[in-house]
Amino acid sequence: MKSPHASIYQISPYVAGNVVPADFVFRHNLASNENPFGASPAVHNAITAYVKSSTHTYPDGNAIKLRHKISETFNVPFQNIVCGCGSEELLHLLARTYLSPADEVLIPRYGFSVYNIAVLSVSAVPVFIEREGEHKTLSVSSILSAVTPKTRMIYLDHPGNPIGNFLDYEALTTLIQTLPSSIMIVLDAAYAEYMNVSESYTAGHEFIEIHPNVVVARSFSKAYGLAGIRLGWMHAADTVIDAVNRIRAPFNTSTLAQHAGISALNDLEFVDKTVAHTHEWRQKLNMVLHTSNISFIPCCTNFTLVCFPDRATEFYHSLGRNGIIVRPMTMYKLTDYLRISVGTEEAMTALFEQIHVFKK
Ligand SMILES: Cc1ncc(COP(=O)(O)O)c(C=O)c1O
């Protein structure tokens, strides 16, 4: 049998947040940036009604009703939307559609690990952009200095995961106006719903009409609580949508996912409550860290990246044995850091107690 192409073996298999040592107690999962409240009750009703009726028929391959709902909610043209099995699928589809072997793709250092996997899976070459300073910020100049004649694409986690910072409106505008239009700019806005507290943030939809090389990917996994349903969407120029639609699986979003997505968008009050809770408890976490002299990377998302020099592994195990699962950052080679998602009040209170014990 022929071997897989060589770049496949440069990929380290993705390690999910719920893969933990046997002695861990699964009480509070703060490892996967999920919505601690689940999804809106409207979603559960829609799913139950669907399961009772038509599981035997194929989905609408064009997700027409869902795309209309997304269009109306986000003020994005219906024909410029494609839905996917999580935004992750869309990130992969862009790589498969646009990249050839040896093309270079810019990825911010510590960027979401799926970018590297998508790039290597088509034998293209990831080129990492270094971040600077204590908060590991990304600058337009460092991005531009990494561009070569072989650069075809940039994946920008916007805001980042696990580094929660982002290019503000001014910097993003400069980047989009300066990069050659032959380079596709993929703005991965999986956490955009949490960015309402930042005036200088834009997910970037407004750039697409004038700059058809810009694509914005969005997720239903975070603020909408649909991570298990697998649903994301992408806004892009006509030509990009047309190309991606040619290669995506015809039924890449299930009927269940489409119903769930519409119902989630029918209950934006649930999203608002989730986001408000997240900001409140992330700030409380930051305060506990600050008063305990523990440094962290400030952000607006539903997680915080926290630095425990030389003691991250010890604290990870200690938390795990006490019922709190957080995410080690070894796959990003950030061995001094743990990424902690914002959970329920109960989970956060338990976490604060453990931080106090750890600091004693
Ligand atoms: C930055 C970023 N982009 C994309 C995704 C993928 O989201 P989805 O569940 O929609 O595939 C994640 C998930 O953790 C993420 O952190």
The ligand as a Tripos MOL2 file, in Angstrom:
@<TRIPOS>MOLECULE
LIG
   16    16     1     0     0
SMALL
NO_CHARGES

@<TRIPOS>ATOM
      1 C1         -9.7890   29.8080   17.4160 C.3       1 LIG1
      2 C2        -10.7360   28.6920   17.0960 C.ar      1 LIG1
      3 N1        -11.1780   28.5790   15.8640 N.ar      1 LIG1
      4 C3        -12.0170   27.5990   15.5080 C.ar      1 LIG1
      5 C4        -12.4410   26.6700   16.4190 C.ar      1 LIG1
      6 C5        -13.2940   25.5370   15.9510 C.3       1 LIG1
      7 O1        -14.5880   25.7130   16.3010 O.3       1 LIG1
      8 P1        -15.7120   24.7090   15.8070 P.3       1 LIG1
      9 O2        -16.1550   23.9730   16.9890 O.co2     1 LIG1
     10 O3        -16.7600   25.6160   15.1980 O.co2     1 LIG1
     11 O4        -15.1200   23.8100   14.7520 O.co2     1 LIG1
     12 C6        -12.0150   26.7390   17.7380 C.ar      1 LIG1
     13 C7        -12.4300   25.7340   18.7200 C.2       1 LIG1
     14 O5        -11.9580   25.6130   19.8010 O.2       1 LIG1
     15 C8        -11.1380   27.7890   18.0920 C.ar      1 LIG1
     16 O6        -10.6720   27.9070   19.3390 O.3       1 LIG1
@<TRIPOS>BOND
     1     1     2 1
     2     2     3 ar
     3     2    15 ar
     4     3     4 ar
     5     4     5 ar
     6     5     6 1
     7     5    12 ar
     8     6     7 1
     9     7     8 1
    10     8     9 2
    11     8    10 1
    12     8    11 1
    13    12    13 1
    14    12    15 ar
    15    13    14 2
    16    15    16 1
@<TRIPOS>SUBSTRUCTURE
     1 LIG1         1 GROUP 0 **** ****
